[in-house]
Amino acid sequence: PQMRSLAVLSVTDGILIRELAVYAVVQQSTLSRALDALVRDGLVRRETDATDSRATRVYLTDKGQEAYARLWPHMAEAYDAMFKGIGAAEKEAFVATLRTMLRNIRKHDF
């Protein structure tokens, strides 16, 4: 959950925790614990939403961006290894199917 959170925040920084949970494909309670560790390590920061004091946004810190940049090549390597020997069309169809499945099981209001 921590690495997935860093990956999501590297693309969409400053999103609400509930949105981050959906994009990182993790339960909000699990994400909360992961964010506690990321905050403690100085990789992300939480801020109260400017328009809704009940909501919290999460931002990647400079240290978090550096950590993500160091870890991303290893993630990309693992991703490439997973799809070794699988053609582009088959990979694309597989990923599209997974996205559809995620949309089917992850209900959200945004």
C-alpha positions as CSV (number, residue, x, y, z in Angstrom):
1,P,0.0,0.0,0.0
2,Q,2.8,2.4,0.7
3,M,4.5,2.0,-2.7
4,R,1.2,2.1,-4.5
5,S,0.3,5.3,-2.7
6,L,3.6,6.9,-3.7
7,A,3.0,5.8,-7.3
8,V,-0.5,7.3,-7.3
9,L,0.7,10.5,-5.7
10,S,3.5,10.9,-8.2
11,V,0.8,11.2,-10.9
12,T,-2.0,12.8,-8.9
13,D,-0.7,14.7,-6.0
14,G,-3.0,16.3,-3.4
15,I,-5.9,13.9,-3.7
16,L,-8.4,13.0,-1.0
17,I,-7.7,9.9,1.1
18,R,-10.8,8.2,-0.2
19,E,-9.7,8.7,-3.8
20,L,-6.2,7.5,-3.0
21,A,-7.7,4.3,-1.6
22,V,-9.5,3.6,-4.8
23,Y,-6.6,4.4,-7.1
24,A,-4.1,2.4,-4.9
25,V,-6.6,-0.5,-4.7
26,V,-6.5,-0.7,-0.9
27,Q,-9.1,-0.5,1.9
28,Q,-9.2,2.9,3.5
29,S,-8.3,1.5,6.9
30,T,-5.2,-0.2,5.5
31,L,-4.3,2.9,3.7
32,S,-4.6,5.0,6.9
33,R,-1.9,2.8,8.6
34,A,0.3,3.0,5.5
35,L,-0.1,6.8,5.4
36,D,0.8,7.0,9.1
37,A,4.2,5.3,8.3
38,L,4.7,7.5,5.2
39,V,4.1,10.6,7.2
40,R,6.4,9.4,10.0
41,D,9.1,8.8,7.4
42,G,8.6,12.3,5.9
43,L,7.5,10.9,2.5
44,V,4.0,12.4,2.4
45,R,2.0,15.0,4.3
46,R,-1.6,15.3,5.1
47,E,-3.6,18.5,4.9
48,T,-7.2,19.3,5.7
49,D,-9.1,20.1,2.6
50,A,-9.7,23.8,2.0
51,T,-13.4,23.4,1.2
52,D,-14.3,20.5,3.6
53,S,-12.7,20.4,7.0
54,R,-13.8,16.7,7.4
55,A,-11.7,15.7,4.4
56,T,-8.0,15.2,4.2
57,R,-5.7,15.5,1.2
58,V,-2.4,13.8,0.8
59,Y,0.7,15.3,-0.8
60,L,4.0,13.8,-1.8
61,T,7.0,15.6,-0.1
62,D,10.3,16.1,-1.9
63,K,11.7,13.2,0.1
64,G,8.7,11.1,-1.1
65,Q,9.4,12.0,-4.7
66,E,13.0,11.0,-4.3
67,A,12.0,7.7,-2.7
68,Y,9.6,7.0,-5.5
69,A,12.2,7.8,-8.2
70,R,14.6,5.4,-6.5
71,L,12.0,2.6,-6.3
72,W,10.3,3.0,-9.6
73,P,13.0,1.2,-11.7
74,H,12.6,-1.9,-9.5
75,M,8.8,-1.8,-9.9
76,A,9.1,-1.4,-13.7
77,E,11.6,-4.3,-13.8
78,A,9.1,-6.6,-11.9
79,Y,6.3,-5.4,-14.2
80,D,8.4,-6.3,-17.3
81,A,9.2,-9.7,-15.9
82,M,5.6,-10.4,-15.3
83,F,4.7,-9.8,-18.9
84,K,7.8,-11.6,-20.4
85,G,6.8,-13.5,-23.5
86,I,3.4,-11.9,-23.7
87,G,2.6,-9.9,-26.8
88,A,1.5,-6.3,-26.8
89,A,-2.1,-7.1,-27.8
90,E,-2.5,-9.8,-25.2
91,K,-1.0,-7.6,-22.5
92,E,-3.3,-4.7,-23.5
93,A,-6.4,-7.0,-23.4
94,F,-5.4,-8.4,-20.0
95,V,-4.8,-5.0,-18.5
96,A,-8.1,-3.7,-19.9
97,T,-9.9,-6.7,-18.4
98,L,-8.3,-6.0,-15.0
99,R,-9.3,-2.4,-15.1
100,T,-12.9,-3.4,-15.9
101,M,-12.9,-5.8,-13.0
102,L,-11.6,-3.1,-10.6
103,R,-14.3,-0.7,-11.8
104,N,-16.9,-3.5,-11.1
105,I,-15.7,-4.2,-7.6
106,R,-14.6,-0.7,-6.5
107,K,-17.6,1.5,-6.0
108,H,-16.9,5.2,-5.5
109,D,-18.6,8.5,-6.0
110,F,-16.1,10.5,-8.0
